[in-house]
């Protein structure tokens, strides 16, 4: 875990000041495409978005669209203010997170307030290069269906002169329908679009009747050249090594704190005995090694701090637990990875030498939750350099790396992994953040609202705290939390399942095993909600073949209550239902 605040950042779209009539609006949509795309709220990535773009427009002024909402899939919705104030409520854009290595399922619901005709447009993200030229980022679509309306030929199987019947490309292309490669979701065909080559259809809607568009989307090609898969899925040496790391717990809020700080947690041999007795098979030890190094060029690690880490490692191993050690809270690297690369590599070269004789039940995790500038090419290069330093003395030790944006599964799309059979990848899950971090001081004020329960909706509507008023995404989020059924609620499995499914798909695509290195929710949440949340995430991880490590043992997200010397209520039932007392 990183003590941070995840901000919602939306770009400001350009506006078209001239008011448009319905005919002009139709022509604009049919020939020019939408004018703006946004980064996903909460993301720190500077890479071009990997998003499918779905637009809905009421073609007559009376068809305003109430409460656009993605009932499944990751992404966000917005209006089209650049068309002018008179048209904002008639429009909806859904930006759906997708990848090139698997089909992502989505469902978008709107409620038209009048009867008439609506237009549906499928396209790709709006991204311009430094010369102002729109990039051709192609998105594939398949198996579109509708509830509350009639959508024809949504699998694009019926063609006429190269065009899917009931749909059209406004620029008259005949190359937008692909066959068999990649494998379609349904039938033999799929549609290919990009921002300047949308695919359009229309359908009738009825006043007050919700319309849900369901479908599947993916990128046509990766954004970079990668020689994947590295291994046939399930065959790398790391797969077998990870059998020692199936169910674990983080020893948090201790050795990752800055020198002189006390975050309220200490550990001794009794903790490891209890951890093993509860049913965990490994611990993860966050450690801020960078606070305890000397100056360049050696960056020698302080021996007293190393001894503190050794105490935890040796006692954990003595109690039959496997161990993961990492480099935690290296903020200087996050802010300036190029300048800190030498220190980053030197730390892991020293740790490799120091632990070379330790058993294979000790694994290395190179960097916890990269964020800020630690992303893209520089992060990939840093991982390769640190891995090479480790391999000088530990040719077969299990090493873990994780994607940017706090180990977000969606950042796997930008992670380039060396072909190393003893390498695995870790991702983290704290979705939905407003639930898991409610009341946490280190993520205030976004998470100031307390009393959220899992899963939603709550028995009584919950209003966001006044201190969250500056965050535009929060009121509609709470509106969905208060009224959506559990299957579509933002506080439910729907919040984390798409991301975890993508992580599993990436693993299948690359042959690199993936595990869930952190998940959890704060201890002040009602125990029945905590139990259900931990249980649901655990079940989903195990269903996808991922080992897991909860955050944490005895700190703010704790499993173990040090005062009672017992698990917190419901935690044993959530994580180890097979041996409850």
Phi, psi and omega in degrees: 000143173246136177281105187207169171242125179268116184270151173265117185240117177244134172289158178264116183286150174291153180250149171259109189286331181290130179282138188249142170282171184296324179292315179297322178298315180299316181294321179299313181294324185282339186241334188251337184076167179287159191259356189210144171228148184245156167290151178296131178306134179093345184278143173256003185287141175257002180287155177304143182294141171256082186224138166276145184240120180239126183241139174236135181221129170283124188278352174236152187301333184287340185274077170276152186249114183271135168051060173301137186205131173279106180280345171207145181104156177265143181150204180201165178242157176206170174269185179240073183295340180291352176273351182109155187299327184291347188243356185302312186286351177269001189234157175205135172239129173252125175257112189250124180292129182222174177220175178265353186255359172197162176279132177256129179275144178217158172217125179240128181242136171225160176235107178289141182265005176208162177274151180153206185248138179240147177253139177242128180236132175250131180205197180237181184291151177267107181224131178248145176278177183302339179271001179085012181268131180293127181284144178271091178253105190272139180236136178259148181226147177201157171054050176278134176225169179223144168248133181089002178200169179254114178248118187269147168055043184288349174259001173060034181277334184259113185246151174219111184056042177082351180259141175291130181300135180087355180231165173206150169265120186297339179264011171072022181290151173243010184252012186272355179253122180253157183233121166073337182232117356292177183296125180293163174287321184218134178071213185245346188244160172211158179264144177242128181225164164213180191300323181268005178222070179283161174244132193233142170215176177218161178202161180274143177233163182235142185304128175079357180265115180299143176241125178244122176263119177252149177179189182225143180215159177198160171286149179283321185223154175291157180282353181212161181276121181228139178266073177251156000280151175286323184218153169297131183310131178090000186253349182289157180298330181297332179300315179290321179298325182290349176296341176275356185231058183270316185225109187225178182217144179274134175268074193265170177061036182227274186280357176267356179284152179295155178306133180089345178272147175235110181267014167089010180232134170225161187222147175218187186298331180296329177296315182293325176296316179292320179301314180293319181296326180291336179122000176288149179249355178203163172235153173245129185249100174291133182216131181266070183303327186295337176289344191239032177251156174278200184270169177296153004268351187276326183051048185297132182279137180299128185291330179292319177293319177302320180296324178295319177292317179303321180302315179292316182297309185294323178289323175297312179300321180295336178265015175081017181258139168282164188222137168245127170249148182223182173247113192246144174059038178277072187294326178300322177292320180299324183278329183211071186298326180297316181289333184262003184298322181297316179293318179304312181292320181296323178300312184285333174294319178292317180295322177301315179295316184296322186256013184302326183271358180287155182294167183287359174282000172256125179241156179251133170244118195292325184200127176280131169042065174302140179206188180061234181279351181278081182201168174062220188297319183292323178293316178300319180292320179296317178298317180298320181291315180293322178297318178298322178296318177295319185292345175300328183237347183226073187294338184235009181289144176292127178236137179244141171231163181220157182285171182287184179056051178065040180061038179290128178306327181292339177282354171302334180295343180247002182270125177253117191255131176298154178280086183230118186293342182256026182248139174226168183239143178244140173233160180241155177220115168236021175287139352277130191298323181292337174275308188293331184250017184302128179083358181288126183296327186281354175241010178294154002267358183303325186259025183289338181287124179246166180098005176289141180243157179239132350277167174279168006276161177284162177297319179238135182305143181245129179265140179295150180298144179304332182289352179265006190299336183285348185260108188296332183284344189288314180303312178294330177297315179290329175300316177293319179300320184284333190240340184283144174294168189301321184299329183250004187285142178291346173250080181191183177301334178304333183290327186241346184297314180302319180293320180290324176295322177296320179298319178294320179295320177298319178299316178296323182290318186268337188082006180264123181292148181237141176228165180261101189277341175208140163199160178159179176214156190295148189289344181282352176289147178307138189299325181292324176291318177301314182300314182294322180294307180301321181296313182296317180294317179301312182300316180295318179298314181293324177297327180270004177078025182256131165291162184218156177222115182282154165254115004210194183276306187217026179248219189291336180248033201292148167272319190254132176266110184293338180286318182267347185057039179219160174297151171299150184308130176085347187288319177297318179298323182290321188258332183226062184296342184284343179221056175285149174264000000 
